[in-house]
Amino acid sequence: MGSMGGSTAENIGTENGHASAADDGVSAAARADRNGKAVATASALPLEVGTRVMCRWRDGKYHPVKVIERRRTQTSEPGDYEYYVHYTEFNRRLDEWVKFEHLDLDSVEMDVDEKVEDKATSLKMTRHQKRKIDETHVEGHEELDAASLREHEEFTKVKNIATIELGRYEIETWYFSPFPPEYNDCVKLYFCEFCLNFMKRKEQLQRHMKKCDLKHPPGDEIYRNGTLSMFEVDGKKNKVYGQNLCYLAKLFLDHKTLYYDVDLFLFYILCECDDRGCHMVGYFSKEKHSEESYNLACILTLPPYQRKGYGKFLIAFSYELSKKEGKVGTPERPLSDLGMLSYRGYWTRVLLEILKKHKGNISIKELSDMTAIRAEDILNTLQNLDLIQYRKGQHAICADPKVLDRHLKAAGRGGLDVDVTKLIWTPYKEQG
């Protein structure tokens, strides 16, 4: 599964640069005290993994962080270390390497229960640690027990690729992705935006682009409406493309399982088209055969294209395919935090629009048949909106027009519409 919506960074400031004395509110005298303390505590440097400290972020303000990893810089002075930190108030996508100067040594405190030697390789935990993991359980990892969650976070704790270049965009990554070992020393990767091959150097990409004859994803175009296009890519027929797409997507999805065996999946690639070709905006994948009626396995809108309605379009598109198949569908669990928000918004808008127009009673089953949304998802959505009452052993939907309008307004705009008349598609089983 995947993740949609804008980066958490947008919620806590986006200015770049360093703070001035006025910015961080520290007087000259206090700064001298802080420097004195820094010198006094230099013997305790470098900071240990697990240390909690305040760190100056790109907004110029100090935020609490935990040191996840450290590495030497060019010299061997105590202060010449860089630290990979997690901003404890925010999502892991903001984790980054910071220089020693960004840390406030006055605020240093060691987490007694999480020393360096206590890593995921040791799965014995104190009750305090287990409670701590339970309290800060990462949304989207509900299927993992505490030990497995710690193993996952240990393995993926440090981003291995800082930025990528894709088409005309340079994009900061959010999470670790298990690229082949020969790419471990690359801070930046260069992707061909059409075949998704990735390279270490800009010159390699430039040479590749002169030879690559693709101008769109290597599949069948199944939808075209104006400048928007959707391609279906069979993972078995286009194995390398499917694997490259998974490597790319994992950079922006925290808990995605990387599919090395892409034969079992279909990938639906949304593109913006111009005279240079069809440029990938986002995608979703689905299993060719799902016993659980999953109509979507993983979904992503690339960061430069977020907040433009594309994620909602992809969700709507997955349900239109389910309607064509004559099935009800549901996304594969677990959903990410942003994914769940998007789905709840989609379900709310679709269901309330029907309830507003419908005269008389309507059942959950009828709503499911009309929308291809699984009955359980419909029931949960309406219960969350307090639109379900239990009368005489049956669920009854309360559809007061004013209440529906209020919920619709809170759900926000619906994004881009899918024009089903432009969808030319044959379900996979019929293709066979």
Sine and cosine of phi, psi and omega as CSV:
sin_phi,cos_phi,sin_psi,cos_psi,sin_omega,cos_omega
0.00,0.00,0.16,-0.99,-0.15,-0.99
-0.70,-0.71,-0.12,-0.99,-0.16,-0.99
-0.82,-0.58,0.62,-0.78,0.02,-1.00
-0.70,-0.71,0.19,-0.98,0.03,-1.00
1.00,-0.09,0.10,-1.00,-0.07,-1.00
-0.98,0.19,0.30,-0.95,0.02,-1.00
-0.91,0.43,0.54,-0.84,0.08,-1.00
-0.85,0.52,-0.38,0.93,0.00,-1.00
-0.83,0.55,-0.51,0.86,-0.05,-1.00
-0.93,0.38,-0.34,0.94,-0.04,-1.00
-1.00,0.03,-0.20,0.98,-0.07,-1.00
-0.79,-0.61,0.31,0.95,0.08,-1.00
0.95,-0.32,0.55,-0.84,-0.05,-1.00
-0.77,-0.63,0.16,0.99,-0.02,-1.00
-0.96,0.29,0.59,-0.81,0.09,-1.00
-0.99,-0.12,0.19,-0.98,0.08,-1.00
0.96,-0.28,0.07,-1.00,-0.06,-1.00
-0.97,-0.24,0.38,-0.93,-0.03,-1.00
-0.99,0.16,0.58,-0.82,0.15,-0.99
-1.00,-0.03,0.05,-1.00,0.04,-1.00
-0.87,0.50,-0.61,0.79,0.02,-1.00
-0.93,0.37,-0.58,0.81,-0.06,-1.00
-0.90,0.44,-0.74,0.68,-0.12,-0.99
-1.00,-0.08,0.08,1.00,0.15,-0.99
0.94,0.34,0.40,0.92,-0.03,-1.00
-0.97,-0.23,0.83,-0.56,0.02,-1.00
-0.96,0.29,0.25,-0.97,0.00,-1.00
-0.88,0.48,-0.64,0.77,-0.01,-1.00
-0.90,0.43,-0.70,0.72,0.00,-1.00
-0.90,0.44,-0.60,0.80,0.00,-1.00
-0.90,0.43,-0.62,0.78,0.03,-1.00
-0.90,0.43,-0.66,0.75,0.04,-1.00
-0.88,0.47,-0.69,0.72,-0.01,-1.00
-0.88,0.47,-0.68,0.73,0.02,-1.00
-0.89,0.45,-0.63,0.78,0.05,-1.00
-0.88,0.48,-0.68,0.74,0.01,-1.00
-0.91,0.43,-0.62,0.78,0.01,-1.00
-0.87,0.49,-0.68,0.73,0.02,-1.00
-0.91,0.42,-0.66,0.75,-0.04,-1.00
-0.91,0.43,-0.52,0.85,-0.06,-1.00
-0.99,-0.14,0.10,0.99,-0.04,-1.00
-0.86,0.51,-0.47,0.88,0.00,-1.00
-0.91,0.41,-0.37,0.93,0.00,-1.00
-1.00,0.07,-0.04,1.00,-0.02,-1.00
-1.00,0.09,0.42,-0.91,-0.05,1.00
-0.95,0.31,0.39,-0.92,0.02,-1.00
-0.90,0.43,0.58,-0.81,0.01,-1.00
-0.98,0.19,0.46,-0.89,0.18,-0.98
-0.88,0.47,0.71,-0.70,-0.06,-1.00
0.98,-0.21,-0.23,0.97,0.03,-1.00
-0.91,0.42,0.63,-0.78,0.09,-1.00
-0.94,-0.33,0.70,-0.71,-0.13,-0.99
-0.37,-0.93,0.30,-0.95,0.09,-1.00
-1.00,0.02,0.65,-0.76,-0.07,-1.00
-0.74,-0.67,0.69,-0.73,0.03,-1.00
-0.98,0.20,0.85,-0.53,-0.04,-1.00
-1.00,-0.07,-0.01,-1.00,-0.07,-1.00
-0.93,0.37,-0.22,0.97,0.06,-1.00
-1.00,0.09,0.02,1.00,0.01,-1.00
1.00,0.08,-0.05,1.00,-0.03,-1.00
-0.96,-0.27,0.36,-0.93,0.01,-1.00
-1.00,-0.03,0.71,-0.71,0.03,-1.00
-0.76,-0.65,0.53,-0.85,0.02,-1.00
-0.94,0.35,0.71,-0.71,0.02,-1.00
-0.72,-0.69,0.29,-0.96,0.16,-0.99
-0.87,-0.49,0.72,-0.69,0.02,-1.00
-0.97,0.26,0.88,-0.48,-0.03,-1.00
-1.00,-0.08,-0.60,0.80,-0.02,-1.00
-0.41,-0.91,0.26,-0.97,0.05,-1.00
-0.60,-0.80,0.36,-0.93,0.04,-1.00
-0.45,-0.89,0.47,-0.88,0.01,-1.00
-0.97,0.26,0.53,-0.85,0.19,-0.98
-0.99,-0.10,-0.43,-0.90,-0.15,-0.99
-0.94,0.34,-0.53,0.85,-0.05,-1.00
-0.96,-0.28,0.08,-1.00,-0.05,-1.00
-0.94,-0.33,0.27,0.96,0.07,-1.00
-0.91,0.41,0.48,-0.88,-0.03,-1.00
-0.83,0.55,-0.59,0.81,-0.03,-1.00
-0.99,0.16,-0.13,0.99,-0.09,-1.00
-1.00,-0.05,0.83,0.56,0.13,-0.99
-0.83,-0.55,0.50,-0.87,0.21,-0.98
-0.96,-0.29,0.49,-0.87,-0.07,-1.00
-0.81,-0.58,0.73,-0.68,0.09,-1.00
-1.00,-0.03,0.88,-0.48,-0.16,-0.99
-0.86,-0.51,0.50,-0.87,0.12,-0.99
-0.94,-0.34,0.84,-0.54,0.06,-1.00
-0.97,0.24,0.96,-0.29,-0.22,-0.98
-0.92,0.40,-0.29,0.96,0.03,-1.00
-0.99,0.15,-0.24,0.97,-0.23,-0.97
-0.75,-0.66,0.17,-0.99,-0.03,-1.00
-0.89,0.46,0.46,-0.89,-0.02,-1.00
-0.87,0.48,-0.29,0.96,-0.03,-1.00
-0.90,0.44,-0.29,0.96,0.01,-1.00
-1.00,-0.06,-0.02,1.00,0.04,-1.00
-0.82,0.57,0.59,-0.81,-0.05,-1.00
-0.32,-0.95,0.27,-0.96,0.15,-0.99
-0.99,0.15,0.72,-0.69,0.04,-1.00
-0.76,-0.65,0.42,-0.91,0.04,-1.00
-0.99,0.11,0.38,-0.93,-0.01,-1.00
-0.79,0.61,-0.62,0.79,-0.09,-1.00
-0.90,0.43,-0.33,0.94,-0.02,-1.00
-0.98,0.17,-0.16,0.99,-0.10,-1.00
-0.99,-0.12,0.62,-0.79,0.03,-1.00
-0.99,-0.15,0.97,-0.24,-0.08,-1.00
-0.92,0.40,-0.36,0.93,0.07,-1.00
-0.87,0.49,-0.43,0.90,-0.14,-0.99
-0.98,-0.18,0.13,0.99,-0.09,-1.00
-0.90,0.44,0.73,-0.69,0.17,-0.98
-0.53,-0.85,0.69,-0.72,0.03,-1.00
-1.00,0.06,0.65,-0.76,0.11,-0.99
-1.00,0.08,0.96,-0.28,-0.14,-0.99
-0.85,0.53,-0.57,0.82,-0.12,-0.99
-1.00,0.06,-0.07,1.00,-0.07,-1.00
-0.75,-0.66,0.86,0.51,0.02,-1.00
-0.95,0.30,0.16,-0.99,-0.07,-1.00
-0.84,0.55,-0.68,0.74,-0.10,-1.00
-0.95,0.31,-0.26,0.97,-0.03,-1.00
-1.00,-0.02,0.98,0.20,-0.04,-1.00
-0.95,-0.30,-0.03,-1.00,-0.07,-1.00
-0.90,0.44,-0.31,0.95,0.03,-1.00
-0.92,0.38,-0.42,0.91,0.11,-0.99
-0.98,-0.22,0.93,-0.36,-0.14,-0.99
-1.00,-0.08,0.09,1.00,0.07,-1.00
-0.99,0.15,0.79,-0.61,-0.04,-1.00
-0.79,-0.61,0.55,-0.84,0.12,-0.99
-0.96,0.28,0.26,-0.96,0.04,-1.00
-0.89,0.47,-0.57,0.82,0.04,-1.00
-0.88,0.48,-0.69,0.72,-0.01,-1.00
-0.90,0.43,-0.69,0.72,-0.02,-1.00
-0.90,0.45,-0.65,0.76,0.01,-1.00
-0.90,0.43,-0.63,0.78,-0.02,-1.00
-0.89,0.45,-0.67,0.74,0.03,-1.00
-0.91,0.41,-0.67,0.74,0.01,-1.00
-0.87,0.49,-0.65,0.76,-0.06,-1.00
-0.94,0.33,-0.54,0.84,-0.05,-1.00
-0.95,-0.32,0.43,0.90,-0.08,-1.00
-0.81,0.59,0.77,-0.63,-0.09,-1.00
-0.95,0.30,0.86,-0.51,0.03,-1.00
-0.90,0.44,0.73,-0.68,-0.08,-1.00
0.97,-0.25,-0.10,0.99,0.03,-1.00
-0.86,-0.50,0.49,0.87,-0.10,-0.99
-0.89,0.46,-0.33,0.94,-0.02,-1.00
-0.99,0.14,-0.14,0.99,-0.06,-1.00
-0.99,-0.11,0.67,-0.75,0.16,-0.99
-0.98,0.21,0.09,-1.00,-0.11,-0.99
-0.87,0.50,-0.67,0.74,-0.02,-1.00
-0.92,0.40,-0.68,0.73,0.01,-1.00
-0.91,0.41,-0.60,0.80,0.03,-1.00
-0.89,0.46,-0.66,0.75,0.00,-1.00
-0.92,0.38,-0.60,0.80,0.06,-1.00
-0.89,0.45,-0.70,0.72,0.02,-1.00
-0.87,0.50,-0.72,0.69,-0.06,-1.00
-0.94,0.35,-0.55,0.83,0.04,-1.00
-0.91,0.41,-0.69,0.73,-0.06,-1.00
-0.94,0.34,-0.55,0.83,-0.12,-0.99
-0.93,-0.36,0.30,0.95,-0.21,-0.98
-0.93,0.36,-0.47,0.88,-0.06,-1.00
-0.90,-0.45,0.79,-0.61,0.08,-1.00
-0.88,0.47,0.77,-0.64,0.03,-1.00
-1.00,-0.03,-0.41,0.91,0.04,-1.00
-0.87,-0.50,0.85,-0.52,-0.07,-1.00
-0.99,0.13,-0.68,0.73,-0.03,-1.00
-0.61,-0.79,0.36,-0.93,0.14,-0.99
-0.76,-0.65,0.40,-0.92,0.16,-0.99
-0.92,-0.39,0.83,-0.56,-0.01,-1.00
-0.70,-0.71,0.95,-0.33,-0.06,-1.00
0.90,0.44,-0.78,-0.63,-0.04,-1.00
-1.00,-0.03,0.15,0.99,-0.06,-1.00
-0.92,-0.39,0.65,-0.76,0.27,-0.96
-0.97,-0.25,0.82,-0.57,-0.18,-0.98
-0.84,-0.55,0.79,-0.61,0.13,-0.99
-0.95,0.30,0.72,-0.70,-0.02,-1.00
-0.99,0.13,0.24,-0.97,-0.03,-1.00
-0.94,-0.35,-0.58,0.81,-0.15,-0.99
-0.64,-0.77,0.16,-0.99,0.09,-1.00
-0.93,0.36,0.59,-0.80,0.13,-0.99
-0.68,-0.73,0.74,-0.67,-0.13,-0.99
-0.98,0.19,0.92,0.40,0.07,-1.00
-0.90,0.44,0.36,-0.93,0.05,-1.00
-0.81,0.59,0.48,-0.88,-0.11,-0.99
-0.80,0.60,-0.53,0.85,-0.05,-1.00
-0.92,0.39,-0.16,0.99,0.02,-1.00
-0.97,-0.23,0.13,0.99,-0.07,-1.00
-0.90,0.44,-0.46,0.89,-0.05,-1.00
-1.00,-0.08,0.21,0.98,-0.04,-1.00
-0.99,-0.11,0.83,-0.56,0.10,-0.99
-0.99,0.15,-0.51,0.86,-0.04,-1.00
-0.73,-0.68,0.64,-0.77,0.08,-1.00
-0.87,-0.49,0.49,-0.87,-0.01,-1.00
-0.91,-0.42,0.86,-0.50,-0.03,-1.00
-0.97,-0.25,0.66,-0.75,0.26,-0.97
-0.96,0.28,0.83,-0.56,-0.11,-0.99
-0.96,0.27,-0.14,0.99,-0.02,-1.00
-0.97,-0.24,-0.73,0.68,0.01,-1.00
-0.99,-0.17,-0.19,0.98,0.03,-1.00
0.92,0.39,0.28,0.96,0.19,-0.98
-0.90,0.43,0.58,-0.82,-0.05,-1.00
-0.85,-0.53,0.53,-0.85,-0.11,-0.99
-0.68,-0.73,0.33,-0.94,-0.05,-1.00
-0.99,0.13,-0.47,0.89,-0.12,-0.99
-0.77,-0.64,0.48,-0.88,-0.01,-1.00
-0.87,0.50,-0.63,0.77,-0.03,-1.00
-0.89,0.45,-0.58,0.81,0.04,-1.00
-0.90,0.44,-0.67,0.74,0.02,-1.00
-0.90,0.44,-0.68,0.74,-0.02,-1.00
-0.89,0.46,-0.65,0.76,0.06,-1.00
-0.91,0.40,-0.65,0.76,0.00,-1.00
-0.89,0.46,-0.68,0.73,-0.07,-1.00
-0.89,0.45,-0.44,0.90,0.04,-1.00
-0.95,0.30,-0.40,0.92,-0.03,-1.00
-0.98,-0.21,-0.43,0.90,-0.07,-1.00
-0.95,0.32,0.85,-0.53,-0.05,-1.00
-0.99,-0.13,0.08,1.00,0.04,-1.00
-0.98,0.18,0.63,-0.78,0.11,-0.99
-0.80,-0.59,0.17,0.98,0.03,-1.00
-0.31,-0.95,0.22,-0.97,0.04,-1.00
-0.84,0.55,0.51,-0.86,-0.11,-0.99
-0.99,0.16,0.90,0.44,0.00,-1.00
-0.50,-0.87,-0.31,-0.95,-0.01,-1.00
-1.00,-0.06,0.75,-0.66,0.09,-1.00
-0.97,0.23,0.87,-0.49,-0.06,-1.00
-0.93,-0.38,-0.07,1.00,-0.02,-1.00
-0.42,-0.91,0.72,-0.69,0.10,-1.00
-0.56,-0.83,0.85,-0.53,0.04,-1.00
-0.62,-0.78,0.97,-0.22,-0.08,-1.00
0.91,0.41,-0.84,-0.55,-0.01,-1.00
-1.00,-0.07,0.01,1.00,0.01,-1.00
-1.00,-0.09,0.69,-0.73,-0.02,-1.00
-0.64,-0.76,0.52,-0.85,0.06,-1.00
-0.80,-0.61,0.76,-0.64,0.01,-1.00
-0.91,-0.42,0.65,-0.76,0.12,-0.99
-0.99,-0.17,0.84,-0.54,-0.02,-1.00
-0.90,-0.44,0.84,-0.54,0.04,-1.00
-0.99,0.10,0.87,-0.50,-0.03,-1.00
-0.88,0.48,-0.46,0.89,0.01,-1.00
-0.97,0.26,-0.61,0.79,-0.02,-1.00
-0.99,0.17,-0.43,0.90,-0.05,-1.00
-0.76,-0.65,0.91,0.41,-0.13,-0.99
-0.89,0.45,-0.73,0.68,-0.05,-1.00
-0.90,0.44,-0.68,0.73,0.03,-1.00
-0.87,0.50,-0.71,0.70,-0.01,-1.00
-0.88,0.48,-0.68,0.74,0.01,-1.00
-0.93,0.38,-0.66,0.75,0.04,-1.00
-0.89,0.46,-0.62,0.78,0.04,-1.00
-0.89,0.46,-0.64,0.77,0.02,-1.00
-0.92,0.39,-0.66,0.75,0.09,-1.00
-0.85,0.52,-0.72,0.69,-0.01,-1.00
-0.89,0.46,-0.74,0.67,-0.07,-1.00
-0.90,0.44,-0.59,0.81,-0.05,-1.00
-0.89,0.46,-0.40,0.92,0.04,-1.00
-0.90,0.43,-0.30,0.95,-0.07,-1.00
-0.83,-0.55,0.07,1.00,0.00,-1.00
-0.80,-0.60,0.87,-0.50,-0.12,-0.99
-0.93,0.37,-0.75,0.66,-0.19,-0.98
-0.95,-0.33,0.28,0.96,0.03,-1.00
-0.91,0.41,0.69,-0.72,0.16,-0.99
-1.00,0.10,0.81,-0.59,-0.04,-1.00
-0.97,0.26,0.82,-0.57,-0.04,-1.00
-1.00,0.00,0.99,-0.16,0.13,-0.99
-0.97,0.24,-0.54,0.84,0.04,-1.00
-1.00,-0.07,1.00,0.08,-0.08,-1.00
-1.00,0.05,-0.02,1.00,-0.03,-1.00
-0.84,0.53,-0.50,0.87,-0.12,-0.99
-1.00,0.08,0.02,1.00,-0.14,-0.99
-0.85,-0.52,0.48,-0.88,0.21,-0.98
-0.94,-0.33,0.65,-0.76,-0.01,-1.00
-0.89,-0.45,0.76,-0.66,-0.02,-1.00
-0.93,-0.38,0.95,-0.32,-0.16,-0.99
-0.98,-0.21,0.88,-0.47,0.05,-1.00
-1.00,0.01,0.75,-0.66,-0.07,-1.00
-0.76,-0.65,0.50,-0.86,0.27,-0.96
-0.99,-0.15,0.77,-0.64,-0.11,-0.99
-0.94,-0.34,0.64,-0.77,0.12,-0.99
-0.57,-0.82,-0.21,-0.98,-0.07,-1.00
-0.95,0.31,-0.16,0.99,0.04,-1.00
-1.00,-0.05,-0.25,0.97,0.00,-1.00
0.63,-0.77,-0.22,-0.98,0.00,-1.00
-0.96,-0.29,0.91,-0.42,-0.16,-0.99
-0.98,-0.20,0.81,-0.58,-0.07,-1.00
-0.89,0.45,0.76,-0.65,0.02,-1.00
-0.97,-0.26,-0.65,0.76,-0.04,-1.00
-0.07,-1.00,-0.09,-1.00,-0.01,-1.00
-0.29,-0.96,0.26,-0.97,0.31,-0.95
-0.67,-0.74,0.40,-0.92,0.03,-1.00
-0.88,-0.48,0.38,-0.93,0.10,-1.00
-0.52,-0.86,0.50,-0.87,0.07,-1.00
-0.94,0.35,0.56,-0.83,0.06,-1.00
-0.92,0.40,-0.59,0.81,0.02,-1.00
-0.69,-0.72,0.91,-0.41,-0.02,-1.00
-0.85,-0.52,0.89,-0.45,0.03,-1.00
-0.94,0.34,-0.39,0.92,-0.03,-1.00
-1.00,-0.03,0.13,0.99,-0.01,-1.00
0.90,0.44,0.50,0.86,0.10,-1.00
-0.95,0.32,0.79,-0.62,0.08,-1.00
-0.97,-0.25,0.08,1.00,0.03,-1.00
-0.36,-0.93,0.78,-0.63,0.00,-1.00
-0.99,-0.16,-0.67,0.75,-0.10,-1.00
-0.51,-0.86,0.59,-0.81,-0.04,-1.00
-0.59,-0.80,0.63,-0.78,0.00,-1.00
-0.45,-0.89,0.72,-0.70,0.29,-0.96
-0.95,-0.30,0.81,-0.58,-0.03,-1.00
-0.89,0.46,0.60,-0.80,-0.10,-0.99
-0.75,0.66,-0.66,0.75,-0.03,-1.00
-0.90,0.43,-0.30,0.95,-0.08,-1.00
-0.95,-0.33,0.15,0.99,-0.03,-1.00
-0.97,0.24,0.33,-0.95,-0.03,-1.00
0.91,0.42,0.46,0.89,0.05,-1.00
-0.85,-0.53,0.15,0.99,0.03,-1.00
1.00,-0.01,0.06,1.00,-0.05,-1.00
-0.95,0.31,-0.60,0.80,0.03,-1.00
-0.88,0.48,-0.67,0.74,0.03,-1.00
-0.92,0.40,-0.59,0.81,0.05,-1.00
-0.88,0.47,-0.70,0.71,-0.01,-1.00
-0.89,0.45,-0.66,0.75,0.05,-1.00
-0.89,0.46,-0.74,0.67,0.00,-1.00
-0.87,0.50,-0.63,0.78,-0.02,-1.00
-0.90,0.44,-0.64,0.76,0.00,-1.00
-0.88,0.47,-0.58,0.82,0.02,-1.00
-0.97,0.24,-0.52,0.86,0.07,-1.00
-0.91,0.41,-0.58,0.81,0.08,-1.00
-0.91,0.41,-0.63,0.78,0.04,-1.00
-0.88,0.47,-0.65,0.76,0.04,-1.00
-0.88,0.47,-0.66,0.75,0.03,-1.00
-0.88,0.47,-0.55,0.84,0.00,-1.00
-0.99,0.17,-0.22,0.97,-0.05,-1.00
0.96,0.28,0.52,0.85,-0.04,-1.00
-0.80,-0.60,0.35,-0.94,0.24,-0.97
-1.00,-0.01,0.43,-0.90,-0.05,-1.00
-0.66,-0.75,0.23,-0.97,0.07,-1.00
-0.40,-0.92,0.49,-0.87,0.02,-1.00
-0.96,0.28,0.49,-0.87,0.06,-1.00
-0.91,0.41,0.65,-0.76,0.05,-1.00
-0.99,-0.11,0.41,-0.91,0.03,1.00
-0.99,0.13,0.49,-0.87,0.11,-0.99
-1.00,0.03,0.56,-0.83,0.12,-0.99
-0.94,0.34,0.18,-0.98,0.02,-1.00
-0.87,0.49,-0.72,0.70,0.00,-1.00
-0.94,0.34,-0.57,0.82,0.04,-1.00
-0.90,0.44,-0.70,0.72,0.01,-1.00
-0.89,0.45,-0.65,0.76,0.05,-1.00
-0.86,0.50,-0.69,0.73,-0.02,-1.00
-0.92,0.40,-0.68,0.73,0.01,-1.00
-0.92,0.40,-0.68,0.74,0.03,-1.00
-0.87,0.49,-0.64,0.77,0.05,-1.00
-0.90,0.45,-0.69,0.72,0.01,-1.00
-0.89,0.45,-0.77,0.64,-0.02,-1.00
-0.86,0.51,-0.66,0.75,-0.02,-1.00
-0.88,0.47,-0.75,0.66,-0.05,-1.00
-0.90,0.44,-0.72,0.70,-0.05,-1.00
-0.89,0.45,-0.73,0.68,-0.07,-1.00
-0.93,0.36,-0.68,0.73,-0.05,-1.00
-0.94,0.33,-0.54,0.84,0.08,-1.00
-0.88,0.47,-0.63,0.78,0.04,-1.00
-0.93,0.37,-0.71,0.70,-0.02,-1.00
-0.89,0.46,-0.55,0.83,0.02,-1.00
-0.91,0.42,-0.62,0.79,-0.08,-1.00
-1.00,0.05,-0.40,0.91,-0.14,-0.99
-0.98,0.20,0.70,-0.71,0.08,-1.00
-0.98,-0.21,0.74,-0.67,0.02,-1.00
1.00,0.02,-0.13,-0.99,-0.05,-1.00
-0.97,0.23,0.47,-0.88,0.08,-1.00
-0.56,-0.83,0.64,-0.77,-0.07,-1.00
-0.99,-0.11,0.26,-0.96,0.09,-1.00
-0.86,0.50,-0.66,0.75,0.00,-1.00
-0.87,0.48,-0.68,0.73,0.01,-1.00
-0.91,0.42,-0.65,0.76,0.05,-1.00
-0.89,0.46,-0.64,0.77,0.02,-1.00
-0.90,0.43,-0.67,0.75,0.01,-1.00
-0.90,0.43,-0.57,0.82,-0.05,-1.00
-0.97,0.24,-0.53,0.85,-0.18,-0.98
-0.94,-0.35,-0.27,0.96,-0.13,-0.99
0.93,0.37,0.22,0.98,0.07,-1.00
-1.00,0.07,0.71,-0.71,-0.01,-1.00
-0.86,0.51,0.64,-0.77,-0.06,-1.00
-0.83,0.56,-0.64,0.77,0.00,-1.00
-0.89,0.45,-0.62,0.78,0.04,-1.00
-0.92,0.39,-0.61,0.79,0.04,-1.00
-0.90,0.44,-0.74,0.67,-0.02,-1.00
-0.88,0.48,-0.72,0.69,0.00,-1.00
-0.89,0.45,-0.64,0.76,0.00,-1.00
-0.90,0.45,-0.74,0.68,-0.03,-1.00
-0.93,0.37,-0.55,0.83,0.07,-1.00
-0.92,0.40,-0.66,0.75,0.04,-1.00
-0.89,0.46,-0.46,0.89,0.01,-1.00
-1.00,-0.03,0.05,1.00,-0.05,-1.00
0.85,0.53,0.64,0.77,0.01,-1.00
-0.95,-0.30,0.17,0.99,0.00,-1.00
-0.87,-0.48,0.74,-0.68,0.14,-0.99
-0.85,-0.53,0.50,-0.87,-0.02,-1.00
-0.96,-0.27,0.94,-0.33,-0.06,-1.00
-0.81,-0.59,0.81,-0.59,0.08,-1.00
0.78,0.62,0.70,0.72,0.07,-1.00
0.98,0.20,0.13,0.99,-0.01,-1.00
-0.74,-0.67,0.47,-0.89,0.08,-1.00
-0.99,0.13,0.76,-0.65,0.05,-1.00
-0.87,-0.49,0.70,-0.71,-0.03,-1.00
-1.00,-0.01,0.79,-0.61,0.04,-1.00
-0.99,-0.12,0.90,-0.44,-0.14,-0.99
-0.85,-0.52,0.85,0.52,0.09,-1.00
-0.93,0.37,0.83,-0.55,-0.10,-1.00
-0.82,0.58,-0.65,0.76,-0.02,-1.00
-0.92,0.40,-0.63,0.78,0.02,-1.00
-0.92,0.40,-0.67,0.74,0.02,-1.00
-0.88,0.48,-0.69,0.73,0.01,-1.00
-0.88,0.47,-0.64,0.77,0.00,-1.00
-0.91,0.42,-0.69,0.73,0.01,-1.00
-0.92,0.39,-0.62,0.79,0.01,-1.00
-0.90,0.44,-0.65,0.76,0.02,-1.00
-0.90,0.44,-0.65,0.76,0.00,-1.00
-0.93,0.38,-0.48,0.88,-0.03,-1.00
-0.96,0.29,-0.28,0.96,0.04,-1.00
0.99,0.13,-0.01,-1.00,-0.05,-1.00
-0.95,0.31,0.40,-0.92,-0.13,-0.99
-1.00,0.07,-0.09,1.00,-0.01,-1.00
0.99,0.13,-0.34,-0.94,-0.05,-1.00
-0.98,0.19,0.67,-0.74,0.01,-1.00
-0.99,0.13,0.52,-0.85,0.14,-0.99
-1.00,-0.07,0.88,-0.47,0.06,-1.00
-1.00,0.05,0.98,-0.19,-0.13,-0.99
-0.91,0.42,-0.32,0.95,0.04,-1.00
-0.94,0.35,-0.30,0.95,0.00,-1.00
-1.00,-0.09,-0.01,1.00,-0.02,-1.00
-1.00,0.02,0.90,-0.44,0.04,-1.00
-0.89,-0.46,0.98,-0.18,-0.20,-0.98
-0.45,-0.89,0.64,-0.76,0.09,-1.00
-0.91,-0.42,0.81,-0.59,0.03,-1.00
-0.80,0.60,0.50,-0.87,-0.14,-0.99
-0.85,0.53,-0.70,0.72,-0.05,-1.00
-0.89,0.45,-0.51,0.86,0.03,-1.00
-0.97,0.23,-0.51,0.86,0.08,-1.00
-0.89,0.46,-0.63,0.77,-0.01,-1.00
-0.89,0.45,0.00,0.00,0.00,0.00
